[in-house]
Amino acid sequence: MKRKKRREEDREHLDRWLISYADFLTLMFTFFAALYALSTVDKEKIGQFSNSLRQAFNVIERPIPGVGESKKPLMSEISKSVANIEGINVKSDPRGIVVTLSNDTAFMSGSADIKDKMTSALDNLAEILKKNPGRIVIEGHTDNVPISGGKYASNWELSTARAASVLNLLLQQGLDPNRFIIAGYGEYRPLASSATDEGRAKNRRVEIILAPVSMR
């Protein structure tokens, strides 16, 4: 009697598993049928289908702080603070707000010492960064001309040293060290072709990237 009862319980458990598996197959079939249907419908129907999925799964879209229109006031403030300084460019890209310092303006050739006129601009920038939260990434870049002699053995070392110099200056203005990441990429992330003097000049730079608040 007990053995018969156990067989019935085992059969019941097996039936439960089969029901769950069948439900899974049904969901997968529905998903791929929807994908196939999307390949043949117009954009309006795709939008309707997307909205239906959001409602079905209760997806709530929230704007990410620091992205899109919310960047503009901060970009404007930064641009005004460095407007009179040659060799600084402010732009927005997917990484965040990017302040680019031309190495030719910010440093002597082969050196990581920041020139005085760039120091004042970075002091102004530091005051703005204090009031705006978010991760700050500092990247050093060089051209592809090999270093011969001097303090640094390679473009890797020079680019890293320049990023570190900018970091140290900002830290001296009271910014939180935990907000920062620095990196030196040498010649390996160029903006322009290294075949011309103009292209190499664009590639010699330090980028200060104020990432969106959501990436802290």
N, C-alpha and C positions, 0 to 999 in steps of 0.2 A: 504493500500500500504506500509506504514511504517512497519506494523507488518510483512508483507511478507518479506520485505527487511531484517529485524532483524533476522527472522528465517533462511534466507539464510546465513547471517553473522555467526550465531551460528553454522550452519552446516559446514561452512568453517573452523571455529576454531576447531570444533570436528575432522574434517578430518585431519587437521595439527597435532593434538595430536596423532591420530591413526598412521599417517605416522612415527612420531618420535618413537612411541612405537614399531612399526614394525621394524624400523632400529635397535633399541636396542636388540630386540629378535634375529635378524639376526646376530648381533655381538656376542651375547652370544652363539648362536649355533656354530658359527665359532670357538670361543675360546675353547669350550668343544670338538668339533670335532678334533681340533689340539691336545688337551691333550690326547684324546683317541689314535690318530695316533702316538703320541710320545711313548706310552706304548708298541708299537709293532715294532718300528724301531731301527736300530743299532746306535751306538755312532756317526758314521760319519754323518748320517742323522740328528741326534739331533743337532750336531754342525752347520750343514747347516741351519736348521730351526732357531736356535738361532741367527745366523748371519743375516738371512733375517729379523727377528724381529728388530734387532738393526738398520738395514738400513731403515726399514719402519718407525720406530719411531724416526729416527735421533738421536740415542743414541751415545754419545761420551764418551768413557772411558778415564778417566784421572788418572794417578797414584796419590795416596795420599801421600803427603810429610811426611817423618818420618817413612814410612812403608817399609819393605822388604830390598832390597839391600842398600837403602839410610841410613839404620841404621848402617851399618858395620863400616864406618869411626868413627862415634861417639862412638860406642861400643869399638872399638880398643883404642881410646884415653882415655876413662874412665878406661878400663882394665889396661892400662899402668900406669895411675896415682895412682892406688891402688895395683899394682902388688906386692909390698913388704909388704903389710899389711895383716896379718893373719885374717881370719874370714870374708872376703868380697868376694862375688861372683857376677859376672856380667853376665847377660843372656838376651835373647830377647824372648818375648812371645806376644800373641795378645794384651796385654795391652800397650806394648811399651818396652823400655829398663828398665830392673829391676836390681837395685843394692841392694843386700841383705846383711845386717849386722847381723852377729851372735850376739845375746844378750850376750852370754857368753864371747865374745871378747870385745864387745862395752860397757858393763855395769857390775857393781858389782851386785851380786845376790840381788833381791828385791829393786834395786835402779834404778833411771832414770838419774843419773849423768853419762855423757859420759867420758870414760877413755881417757887419754891424747893421746895415740897412735892412737886412732880412730879419735880424733879431727883433727889431721894433715891430715888424709885421707879425711875427710869431707871438710876441707879447700880446698884441691886440687879439689875435686869434685865440689865445689861451683864455682870455677873459670871456669870450663868447662861449667857448667849449665848457667852461665851468657852469654856465647856466643851462646847458643842454645835455641831457643824459644820453648814453649810448656808447657802444664800443668804438674805440678809435684805433685804426690800423695805420701804421706808418711803414711805407714800402720804399726802399732805396733801389734805384736803377742806374745803370751806366750805359755807355755805348760799347761797341765791340773792339775798341782799340786796346791792345794789351798794355798793361802797366809795365813800365821799365824803371826800376829803381824806386826810391822813395820809401815811405813808411809802410805802404800796403803791398802785399805780394800779388794780389789779383783783384779783378773787378768785383768778385764776390765780397771780398773783405772791405773794399772801399764803399760799395753800396750799403753794406750792413752798418759800417761806421757812420755814414751820413744819416741813415735812419735813426741810429742811436743818438747822434748829436741833436737832432730835432726833438727826439723824445726827452732827452735830458733838459733841454731848454723849456719845454712845456711843463715838465715836472717841477722845475724851479719856480713856476708861477702858481703852484699849489694844486695842480690837477691830481686826481686819484690814480696811482700807478696801476691799480687793478683794472682800469678801463682800457689799457693799452695792449696791443700786439705789434711787434715790429718784425720786419723781414728784409733781407737783402737778396735781390734777384740778379744782380750783375747785369749782363747784356741779354739775358734770356727772355725778357718780356718787352720787346721793343714796341713802340708806338708807330714807328715809321721805318722805312728802308734804311739800313746802315750803309748803303752804297754811296750816299751823298753826305756832305758836311751838314746840310740842313736837317736831314733825317737823323743823323747821329746826335745833333744838338737837341732834337725833340726827345730822343731816348734818354738823355742824361737828365734825370729828374728825381725828386722825392715826392711821393704822393701821401697826403694825409687824408684818410677816409673816415668820415663820421658815419658809421653804420646805423641803420634804423634801430629804434629803441627795442623792437622785438628781437633783435639779435644779441642783446646784452648777455 
